[in-house]
Amino acid sequence: MMGSENQDIEEAHMHASRDEMENLVLDEPSNNNSNGTKSFSDYRSAMSSLADTYHPLSPPMTAPADSDPLLAPSSFRDLRNPNIATDNSSYIEPPSYSDVIFSPFDENAVNEVNGAGSPGRSSDSSVCFSRSPSSSSEYIKITVSNPQKEQETSNSLVPGGNAYVTYLITTRTSMPGLNGSEFSVRRRFKDVVTLSDRLAESYRGFFIPPRPDKSVVESQVMQKQEFVEQRRVALEKYLRRLAGHPVISKSDELRVFLQVQGKLPLPTSTDVASRMLDGAVKLPKQLFGESVAVAPHEVVQPAKGGRDLLRLFKELKQSVSNDWGGSKPPVVEEDKEFLEKKERMHDLEQQLSNASQQAESLVKAQQDMGETMGELGLAFIKLTKFENEEATLNSQRVRAADMKNVATAAVKASRFYRELNAQTVKHLDTFHEYLGLMLSVHGAFSDRSSALLTVQTLISDLSSLHSRAEKLETASSKIFGGDKSRIRKIEELKETIRATEDAKHVAIREYERIKENNRSELERLDRERRADFSNMLKGFVLNQVGYAEKIANVWAKVAEETSAYARESIV
Amino acid sequence: MITAQRSSSGSSHSPRSPSSQPYLSISVTDPVKLGNGVQAYISYRVITKTNFPEYQGPEKIVIRRYSDFVWLRDRLFEKYKGVFIPPLPEKSAVEKFRFSAEFIELRRQALDIFVNRIASHHELQQSEDLRTFLQADEETMERLRSQDTGIFKKKPADLMQIFKEVQTKVSDVVLGKEKPVEESNPEYEKLKNYIFELENHLSEAQKHAYRLVKRHRELGQSLSDFGKAVKLLGACEGDALGKAFSDLGAKSESLCVRLQKEAHQLLMNFEEPLKDYVRSVQSIKATIAERANAFRHQCELAETIKLKEINLDKLMLTRSEKVGEAELEYKELKAESEEATRRFENIVRVMNEEIVRFQDQKTLDMGIAFHEFAKGQARLANNIADAWRSLLPKLEACSP
């Protein structure tokens, strides 16, 4: 029989647990002290936007900026440090769930960097990702924060100037060559675009992480604050990925971007229109005037992004004849190993996409389970309270007590499901990450094919130049004493041929260089992917085991408490 | 069979020694779909084992269909006023067409519980209609079933309507509008409010329980799909990692089976008892309506008698020849009124007993349901933990 005081305490307890329950059931990020819940709901909405924008099988020639897997603000995974073996990112629970500690599989337990905090949190979520404090470890930690509106000062047609947003980019590093261990700059999105373009030029053949979308439509449609926050998160992810790349993290472009105060001292990319305009100006000279050969320094860049329209046309013609022409092009992609790997990448991409989707469904199912369990618990709590208030018979009080046990267990189990899910999201996000990486792979492969195309075009060019020269010589030899104008033309041609030969050599070197980059990057990708997936699997499974055990305990207790009823039943 | 013990509290059946303890044990089994299209229905085999002297023999098997059970319920409701008649599973015209295996099993289980509850109720088990139901041949049953019209076929909806009218009359009284036709019994008022609110709470819990079943199925499905996708990825990756993926995928798929099983258990042993609880409460509401009827009937008769008394006195004063007739009428009415009062008071008495029995029964039923629920969840979680745990050594082996 419950005394009235006990009943008050019970009620207070139930109120408390109910409030707690309601905080749990209602997915309010502000009430929740765990990162996980918020990052899941972000992940979920991001995953669906991902499904819309990502085209996994885009042809290699399209620019990487068309699709944006980086819009997903899910918490950022472990940053791969080139100097440290990557077998140590298993996940333990954040210390706030103090009643639960299950030992991670690996002693080098870490918490991963959380990039999906609410504004202002990111600089505080300073979980270091470097495991061993040994001094030989190099690391770069980049944080993007503090978006501010600024005005464009000059050159604006609009009175009052164009407003744009700058972000504070803070770098903490131990890498040599970067002066000091912590510094900050302010950059705007345009600067990021510039950085990305310069990197693409300098590091052809590398798997360069794709930069965040320009998102013109979204910037109009979304609430300003939301959009800025989304962009901030995306920028942070992007810069961290750059810093995680063994080669690019050491690049001048990145260092300059991170360190140099004031205006970004990298050449900006001109827009397509002005490039075309420049090219159009040059074109008549190229066609009718002196035969201007392709400058060797231009050859190291693809024709598409340049101003040389004639070269663009020639390469286009070459690519058409490659595809449709009867004869084989002079140089082809012969590396069988590469072709196999390319095929495998394509395969992998498909499977990753599939796995990523199913991972999303799994996460949703776990989320729903937790929610419904919680709602059930809440309904029983209400029933318990009701029966206790209205009780006239002891059997009612007994039932209310039984119900309370079940309700409490359901609420606990619900919380566990949600925690489980928060961790699952972080683990399975690895699929998502690598899917995004596929874009860089496409980019690197297309660098290779466009370099090859340049070589092929130059070779065709040379052969046609040679035959022209031959024809002229034959014709001129027929005239006694020489043909002044023809001889002059032959000289010019020979000049052009020499320049084109030079260009060809440069182009071949460039092609070989890109091939080597491809190869080493593929190796790195395989190595890192294996490690990351292996860790993901371990973490995922550990997580499932741990929480299943906890949930089992909760229910075992209730089964024990209600075991009297089992004895009464005759089966 | 679970059902036999669910209503066994207070039951007097004991298969061990047929001659010593009186017992009446029934099982509803063997559902068979008969007929075609719209006419399709399910027939059940009803097996009765008893040593009650009123019964024809120790064992009897008959074939019954859902509407036969409805007939029994309606007869009992008419005859045993005040008793909380055990509820029947829903009519469900829509699901009938689909007749899924699950639906059939749920219905069979519910019907089994229904008859056994009747058999273990000290009053209801004496019912002649019960004996008819358990023993009559199919033709007789069919005749009885189709005969039933009018009063016996009053739908719960009609009773609800009556009840609602009574409720509004109560509020009218409170507002001082009309003469009370409703009992002014505060304890009973409390009980009525309790029943109404209880139904709301229970419905909500049952709704969530049903959703929980669905969630189990959905989680199972997503684990299966995830497993398949991971296996394909594993095939693509190859090597140790590929094997790890394949193992994970296979494990994930296997968990789907466990989840589907648990979903089924959850439905049968947790959600269904909750639904049954809701139905029981609704059945009580019908009894409450009956009591209101009886009360109103009694009041009306009391009113009529008063008028007749006045009339009689008038006639006596005027020494009319109609006195004799009036006296006779008066006597008859008086008898009727006493009968109505007796009936009403009986209902009150029975209901008081029934409430206690009901609460006891429900505590037991829910205790069992909670136990099964907790057991099932613990079992599922342990299975899941074991399954994933078995992967860990393999995963360790493949780490770089």
Boltz contact constraints between the chains, C-beta under 6 A:
constraints:
  - contact:
      token1: [A, 87]
      token2: [B, 399]
      max_distance: 6.0
  - contact:
      token1: [A, 87]
      token2: [B, 400]
      max_distance: 6.0
  - contact:
      token1: [A, 347]
      token2: [B, 236]
      max_distance: 6.0
  - contact:
      token1: [A, 348]
      token2: [B, 236]
      max_distance: 6.0
  - contact:
      token1: [A, 351]
      token2: [B, 232]
      max_distance: 6.0
  - contact:
      token1: [A, 351]
      token2: [B, 233]
      max_distance: 6.0
  - contact:
      token1: [A, 351]
      token2: [B, 236]
      max_distance: 6.0
  - contact:
      token1: [A, 354]
      token2: [B, 229]
      max_distance: 6.0
  - contact:
      token1: [A, 355]
      token2: [B, 229]
      max_distance: 6.0
  - contact:
      token1: [A, 355]
      token2: [B, 230]
      max_distance: 6.0
  - contact:
      token1: [A, 355]
      token2: [B, 233]
      max_distance: 6.0
  - contact:
      token1: [A, 358]
      token2: [B, 225]
      max_distance: 6.0
  - contact:
      token1: [A, 358]
      token2: [B, 226]
      max_distance: 6.0
  - contact:
      token1: [A, 358]
      token2: [B, 229]
      max_distance: 6.0
  - contact:
      token1: [A, 361]
      token2: [B, 222]
      max_distance: 6.0
  - contact:
      token1: [A, 362]
      token2: [B, 222]
      max_distance: 6.0
  - contact:
      token1: [A, 362]
      token2: [B, 226]
      max_distance: 6.0
  - contact:
      token1: [A, 365]
      token2: [B, 218]
      max_distance: 6.0
  - contact:
      token1: [A, 365]
      token2: [B, 219]
      max_distance: 6.0
  - contact:
      token1: [A, 365]
      token2: [B, 222]
      max_distance: 6.0
  - contact:
      token1: [A, 368]
      token2: [B, 215]
      max_distance: 6.0
  - contact:
      token1: [A, 369]
      token2: [B, 215]
      max_distance: 6.0
  - contact:
      token1: [A, 369]
      token2: [B, 219]
      max_distance: 6.0
  - contact:
      token1: [A, 372]
      token2: [B, 211]
      max_distance: 6.0
  - contact:
      token1: [A, 372]
      token2: [B, 212]
      max_distance: 6.0
  - contact:
      token1: [A, 372]
      token2: [B, 215]
      max_distance: 6.0
  - contact:
      token1: [A, 375]
      token2: [B, 208]
      max_distance: 6.0
  - contact:
      token1: [A, 376]
      token2: [B, 208]
      max_distance: 6.0
  - contact:
      token1: [A, 376]
      token2: [B, 212]
      max_distance: 6.0
  - contact:
      token1: [A, 379]
      token2: [B, 204]
      max_distance: 6.0
  - contact:
      token1: [A, 379]
      token2: [B, 205]
      max_distance: 6.0
  - contact:
      token1: [A, 379]
      token2: [B, 208]
      max_distance: 6.0
  - contact:
      token1: [A, 380]
      token2: [B, 205]
      max_distance: 6.0
  - contact:
      token1: [A, 382]
      token2: [B, 201]
      max_distance: 6.0
  - contact:
      token1: [A, 383]
      token2: [B, 201]
      max_distance: 6.0
  - contact:
      token1: [A, 386]
      token2: [B, 201]
      max_distance: 6.0
  - contact:
      token1: [A, 390]
      token2: [B, 194]
      max_distance: 6.0
  - contact:
      token1: [A, 393]
      token2: [B, 359]
      max_distance: 6.0
  - contact:
      token1: [A, 395]
      token2: [B, 359]
      max_distance: 6.0
  - contact:
      token1: [A, 395]
      token2: [B, 360]
      max_distance: 6.0
  - contact:
      token1: [A, 395]
      token2: [B, 363]
      max_distance: 6.0
  - contact:
      token1: [A, 396]
      token2: [B, 359]
      max_distance: 6.0
  - contact:
      token1: [A, 398]
      token2: [B, 363]
      max_distance: 6.0
  - contact:
      token1: [A, 399]
      token2: [B, 363]
      max_distance: 6.0
  - contact:
      token1: [A, 399]
      token2: [B, 366]
      max_distance: 6.0
  - contact:
      token1: [A, 402]
      token2: [B, 367]
      max_distance: 6.0
  - contact:
      token1: [A, 402]
      token2: [B, 370]
      max_distance: 6.0
  - contact:
      token1: [A, 406]
      token2: [B, 370]
      max_distance: 6.0
  - contact:
      token1: [A, 530]
      token2: [B, 241]
      max_distance: 6.0
  - contact:
      token1: [A, 530]
      token2: [B, 400]
      max_distance: 6.0
  - contact:
      token1: [A, 531]
      token2: [B, 400]
      max_distance: 6.0
  - contact:
      token1: [A, 533]
      token2: [B, 241]
      max_distance: 6.0
  - contact:
      token1: [A, 534]
      token2: [B, 399]
      max_distance: 6.0
  - contact:
      token1: [A, 537]
      token2: [B, 244]
      max_distance: 6.0
  - contact:
      token1: [A, 537]
      token2: [B, 248]
      max_distance: 6.0
  - contact:
      token1: [A, 537]
      token2: [B, 395]
      max_distance: 6.0
  - contact:
      token1: [A, 538]
      token2: [B, 395]
      max_distance: 6.0
  - contact:
      token1: [A, 541]
      token2: [B, 388]
      max_distance: 6.0
  - contact:
      token1: [A, 541]
      token2: [B, 391]
      max_distance: 6.0
  - contact:
      token1: [A, 544]
      token2: [B, 388]
      max_distance: 6.0
  - contact:
      token1: [A, 545]
      token2: [B, 385]
      max_distance: 6.0
  - contact:
      token1: [A, 545]
      token2: [B, 388]
      max_distance: 6.0
  - contact:
      token1: [A, 545]
      token2: [B, 389]
      max_distance: 6.0
  - contact:
      token1: [A, 548]
      token2: [B, 381]
      max_distance: 6.0
  - contact:
      token1: [A, 548]
      token2: [B, 384]
      max_distance: 6.0
  - contact:
      token1: [A, 548]
      token2: [B, 385]
      max_distance: 6.0
  - contact:
      token1: [A, 549]
      token2: [B, 385]
      max_distance: 6.0
  - contact:
      token1: [A, 551]
      token2: [B, 381]
      max_distance: 6.0
  - contact:
      token1: [A, 552]
      token2: [B, 378]
      max_distance: 6.0
  - contact:
      token1: [A, 552]
      token2: [B, 381]
      max_distance: 6.0
  - contact:
      token1: [A, 552]
      token2: [B, 382]
      max_distance: 6.0
  - contact:
      token1: [A, 555]
      token2: [B, 374]
      max_distance: 6.0
  - contact:
      token1: [A, 555]
      token2: [B, 377]
      max_distance: 6.0
  - contact:
      token1: [A, 555]
      token2: [B, 378]
      max_distance: 6.0
  - contact:
      token1: [A, 556]
      token2: [B, 378]
      max_distance: 6.0
  - contact:
      token1: [A, 558]
      token2: [B, 374]
      max_distance: 6.0
  - contact:
      token1: [A, 559]
      token2: [B, 374]
      max_distance: 6.0
  - contact:
      token1: [A, 559]
      token2: [B, 375]
      max_distance: 6.0
  - contact:
      token1: [A, 559]
      token2: [B, 378]
      max_distance: 6.0
  - contact:
      token1: [A, 562]
      token2: [B, 367]
      max_distance: 6.0
  - contact:
      token1: [A, 562]
      token2: [B, 370]
      max_distance: 6.0
  - contact:
      token1: [A, 562]
      token2: [B, 371]
      max_distance: 6.0
  - contact:
      token1: [A, 565]
      token2: [B, 367]
      max_distance: 6.0
  - contact:
      token1: [A, 565]
      token2: [B, 368]
      max_distance: 6.0
  - contact:
      token1: [A, 565]
      token2: [B, 371]
      max_distance: 6.0
  - contact:
      token1: [A, 566]
      token2: [B, 371]
      max_distance: 6.0
  - contact:
      token1: [A, 569]
      token2: [B, 5]
      max_distance: 6.0
  - contact:
      token1: [A, 569]
      token2: [B, 368]
      max_distance: 6.0
  - contact:
      token1: [A, 570]
      token2: [B, 5]
      max_distance: 6.0
